[in-house]
Amino acid sequence: MMRTFRKRTLAAGAGVLAVGCALGGLAVSPAFAATSKPANVDGLAVKNGTVTTDGATLTWDRAARATDYRLIVVNASTPTAAAAYDSGNKLTGTSVTIDSLAAGTAYEAKILGVNPAGTSAWSSWVLFYTNGAAGTPTLYESTGNSTPGLALDMAPGPDGSAGSGGWGWDASANKPVTELTVGTAATLTATVVQPGSETADGSLTFTYDPYDFALTTPAADGSCSVIAQTSQETCTFTDLDHAATSKPFVFTPKHADPDATVGVTALVNGEEATAQFPVQISAAAH
């Protein structure tokens, strides 16, 4: 059967609706014809001076070919839980202020670039704290008690002065080590100081939450054992007869914790000295 199509002519002044259809598929509008994905986003940071009790301002460098950005913020202690903030693919600038976070909490943030062709790779995670954490050390300074004849050296100060103990100095960042990563071993140094007469025999006892840490490598010249039914491990030594004797212990962080601490007690010649070495543990890449 032959079908007849009629051509309709509109009167002058009437609108014309043109519908075009190309064989083989619909044509793509030039506005969505991006040829490549965005470049990686670098430089994600917490803007100085803008962390508050319930939020923070985060900034990032503009990525080539990115039309938008997606930012995700997670609680560092429960990184597999639902995101505390997820912008979706709709951030258009290079900064955002978030005011819906919990006070005194460790968070991690990451960002990627977006365009119609796809997304860039995620940036590295950036760890930050909101203000107001009762009991969370602001500078992660070590504390302790000593006697006239015995002390445990403190960790380095913010400017690198003072102690040789604790989690040490980060030469690349030019600051004390204040952050560890789950699964990445770190060395804690216990330095026994005897300013008066020196005694060779003594012990170091470590107290820590086994949820946070495992003591994976004790000092090679000590004899160590776990105290039954406690979170303590004691190592005895016979070579402490020096003005200062440093013993390295390797701990492996097991879970994220914004307020992790390893306590050390030294017993030498009937005297006791203690030190607390706080550190933040961030989640591994996720």
Secondary structure, DSSP 8 states (H G I E B T S, - for coil): -----------TT---------TTS----GGG---S--------EE-TT---SS-EEEE----TT-SEEEEEEEETTSTTS--SEE--TTB-SSEEEE--S-TT-EEEEEEEEEETTEE------EEEE-S--TT--SS---EEE-BTTBEE---B-TTS-B---BT-EETTTTEE--EEETT--EEEEEEEE-SSS--S-EEEEEE--TTTEEEEE--TTSEEEE-TTSSEEEEEES---SSEEEEEEEEEE-S-EEEEEEEEEEEETTEEEEEEEEEEEE----
